[in-house]
């Protein structure tokens, strides 16, 4: 199982700033990476993808998009296609993030169409799932996560799913400073692993499941020590080179524990 540390820069970092941050991260990690079975990924805004890519060592850091349209082209003002992301040297794309669901009204079916389009275009979709605070308080966490996961992966075959990453992001923990406790995160990750086993059987054990939601250097080791937490999708802590480097170092420690 590979470990993934991914930074979602959201709507931060215009091209000039993105190049500086990406360069600082790349230089800070040059003596630590590559590490077998560890992937490091940064996801700048689409306008800053090329600037960020030009500032990194692509042998140790990968680039991803934050969203994409399911169609390859067309009259979709303001959107970006899988082909555009590929041309910008992206290897991954975040899909179904809670902000896309709750701010922009994306549905499970819309997200599924994007997942299939990403796979068709040789991009690794990072499919985000997670419940709101109200849904958790009502005991609906597993219901919500199962619906989002099953619909998001509809028509994805066992062969195709080997190119998918899942990210559990409890909405109540994103950007709030609240983090799911290691036990809370472990419980949902274990549930997701059971679902993946039901759907995909043979290959389910190799699908990485990331945790996202106020991940920072102070809590990342405890989270990565949990079974079925195979990495982190990081927001605010990825916007400063020193904190993101610390998260990557935690990822290195996690890999070392698994291979010891």
C-alpha positions in Angstrom: 0.0 0.0 0.0 1.3 3.4 -0.9 1.1 6.4 1.4 0.0 9.8 -0.1 0.5 13.3 1.3 -1.5 15.7 -0.9 -1.8 19.5 -0.5 -5.0 21.2 -1.6 -4.2 24.8 -2.0 -7.9 25.8 -2.7 -8.3 29.4 -4.0 -4.9 30.5 -2.7 -1.6 31.2 -4.5 -1.6 33.2 -7.7 1.1 32.0 -10.2 4.0 34.0 -8.7 3.3 32.9 -5.1 2.6 29.3 -6.3 6.0 29.1 -7.9 7.7 30.4 -4.7 5.8 27.9 -2.5 6.3 25.0 -4.8 10.0 25.7 -5.2 10.4 26.0 -1.4 8.7 22.7 -0.9 10.7 21.0 -3.6 14.0 22.3 -2.3 13.1 21.3 1.2 12.4 17.8 0.2 15.2 17.2 -2.2 17.3 15.3 0.3 14.4 13.3 1.7 12.7 12.0 -1.4 12.0 9.9 -3.4 10.9 7.3 -0.9 9.5 4.0 -2.2 5.7 3.7 -1.7 5.3 7.4 -0.8 3.7 9.9 -3.2 3.8 13.7 -2.6 1.2 15.8 -4.4 0.4 19.5 -4.6 -2.9 20.8 -6.1 -2.7 24.5 -6.9 -5.5 26.5 -8.5 -5.7 25.8 -12.2 -4.3 29.2 -13.2 -1.2 28.4 -11.1 -0.6 24.8 -12.3 2.1 25.6 -14.8 3.9 28.0 -12.5 4.0 25.4 -9.8 5.1 22.6 -12.1 7.9 24.7 -13.4 9.3 25.2 -9.8 9.3 21.6 -8.7 11.4 18.5 -9.2 8.8 16.3 -10.8 10.7 13.2 -9.8 9.7 13.8 -6.1 6.5 15.9 -6.3 3.4 15.4 -8.4 0.9 18.0 -9.5 -2.9 17.7 -9.3 -6.0 19.7 -10.2 -8.7 20.7 -7.7 -11.7 19.9 -10.0 -12.6 19.3 -13.6 -15.6 19.0 -16.0 -16.7 15.6 -17.2 -16.9 16.7 -20.8 -13.7 16.9 -22.9 -14.6 20.4 -24.3 -17.5 22.7 -25.0 -19.4 25.8 -24.0 -18.7 25.5 -20.3 -17.4 28.9 -19.3 -14.9 28.9 -16.4 -14.4 25.1 -16.5 -11.3 23.0 -17.1 -11.2 19.6 -18.8 -9.2 16.5 -18.1 -7.2 17.1 -21.2 -6.2 20.5 -20.0 -5.1 19.1 -16.7 -3.0 16.5 -18.5 -1.4 19.1 -20.7 -0.5 21.1 -17.5 1.4 17.9 -16.4 -1.2 16.9 -13.8 -1.3 13.3 -12.7 -4.2 13.6 -10.2 -7.5 15.5 -9.7 -9.5 16.1 -6.6 -13.2 15.3 -7.2 -16.3 15.6 -4.9 -14.7 17.8 -2.3 -17.2 19.0 0.2 -16.9 22.5 -1.0 -17.8 21.4 -4.5 -20.8 19.5 -3.1 -22.1 22.1 -0.6 -21.0 25.4 -2.1 -21.4 24.6 -5.8 -24.2 22.0 -5.6 -22.4 19.1 -7.2 -24.4 15.8 -6.9 -23.1 12.3 -6.5 -24.1 11.6 -10.2 -22.1 14.6 -11.4 -19.1 13.5 -9.4 -19.4 10.0 -10.8 -19.3 11.4 -14.4 -16.1 13.3 -13.5 -14.5 10.2 -11.9 -15.1 8.2 -15.1 -13.8 11.0 -17.3 -10.7 11.3 -15.2 -10.0 7.6 -15.5 -10.6 7.7 -19.2 -8.0 10.4 -19.5 -5.4 8.7 -17.3 -5.8 11.0 -14.3 -6.0 9.6 -10.8 -9.2 10.8 -9.2 -9.1 11.5 -5.5 -12.8 10.9 -4.7 -13.8 12.8 -1.5 -16.6 11.6 0.8 -17.7 12.8 4.2 -20.6 13.9 6.3 -21.7 17.2 7.7 -21.9 18.0 11.4 -25.7 17.7 11.3 -25.5 14.3 9.5 -23.0 13.0 12.1 -25.1 14.2 15.0 -28.1 12.4 13.5 -26.1 9.1 13.2 -26.0 9.3 9.4 -22.3 9.2 8.9 -22.1 5.7 7.4 -25.3 6.2 5.3 -23.9 9.4 3.7 -20.4 7.9 3.1 -21.8 4.7 1.6 -24.1 6.7 -0.8 -21.3 9.0 -1.9 -18.9 6.1 -2.3 -21.2 3.7 -4.2 -22.5 6.4 -6.5 -19.2 8.0 -7.0 -17.7 4.7 -8.1 -20.6 3.5 -10.2 -19.5 1.8 -13.4 -15.9 1.8 -12.2 -14.5 -1.7 -12.8 -12.0 -3.6 -10.7 -9.3 -2.8 -13.2 -10.2 0.9 -13.3 -10.4 1.3 -9.5 -6.8 0.5 -9.1 -6.2 4.0 -10.4 -8.5 5.6 -7.8 -7.8 7.2 -4.4 -10.5 7.8 -1.7 -10.4 10.7 0.7 -12.5 10.8 3.8 -13.1 14.4 4.8 -15.7 15.0 7.6 -17.1 18.3 6.6 -17.3 19.5 10.2 -13.5 19.2 10.4 -12.5 21.1 7.2 -11.0 24.5 7.9 -12.6 24.6 11.4 -9.6 23.6 13.5 -11.6 20.6 14.6 -10.1 17.2 13.7 -11.8 13.8 13.9 -10.0 11.9 16.7 -7.8 9.0 15.5 -10.6 6.6 16.7 -13.3 8.5 14.8 -11.2 8.6 11.7 -10.2 4.9 12.0 -13.9 3.9 12.4 -14.9 5.5 9.2 -11.8 4.4 7.3 -12.5 0.8 8.4 -16.1 1.2 7.1 -14.9 2.5 3.8 -12.5 -0.5 3.5 -15.3 -2.9 4.1 -17.4 -1.2 1.4 -14.5 -1.4 -1.0 -14.1 -5.1 -0.3 -17.8 -5.6 -1.0 -17.6 -3.7 -4.3 -14.2 -4.6 -5.7 -13.1 -7.8 -3.8 -9.6 -8.7 -5.1 -8.1 -5.2 -5.5 -9.9 -3.3 -2.6 -6.9 -3.7 -0.2 -4.7 -1.7 -2.6 -6.9 1.4 -2.8 -5.5 4.2 -0.7 -7.8 6.0 1.7 -6.7 9.4 2.8 -7.9 11.4 5.8 -8.6 15.1 5.3 -9.8 17.7 7.8 -7.6 20.1 9.7 -4.6 17.8 9.4 -1.4 19.5 10.7 2.0 18.5 12.0 0.7 18.2 15.5 -1.8 15.4 14.7 -0.6 13.8 11.5 1.5 11.0 13.2 -1.4 9.8 15.3 -3.7 9.8 12.3 -1.3 7.9 10.0 -0.7 5.3 12.7 -4.3 4.1 12.4 -5.2 1.1 10.2 -6.6 2.0 6.8 -5.4 5.6 6.9 -3.0 5.7 4.0 -2.2 9.3 3.9 -3.6 12.8 4.2 -5.4 15.4 2.0 -4.3 18.7 3.6 -5.7 22.2 3.3 -4.3 25.0 5.3 -1.1 23.3 6.5 -0.1 22.8 2.8 0.1 26.6 2.3 3.4 26.9 4.2 6.5 25.1 3.0 7.7 24.2 6.5 4.4 22.7 7.7 3.9 20.7 4.5 7.4 19.4 4.7 6.7 18.2 8.2 3.7 16.4 7.0 5.7 14.7 4.3 8.3 13.7 6.9 5.4 12.1 8.9 4.5 10.2 5.7 8.1 9.0 5.5 7.9 7.7 9.1 4.6 6.0 8.3 6.2 4.1 5.3 9.2 3.2 7.5 6.9 1.7 10.1 5.1 -0.4 7.5 8.3 -1.7 6.0 10.3 -2.3 9.2 
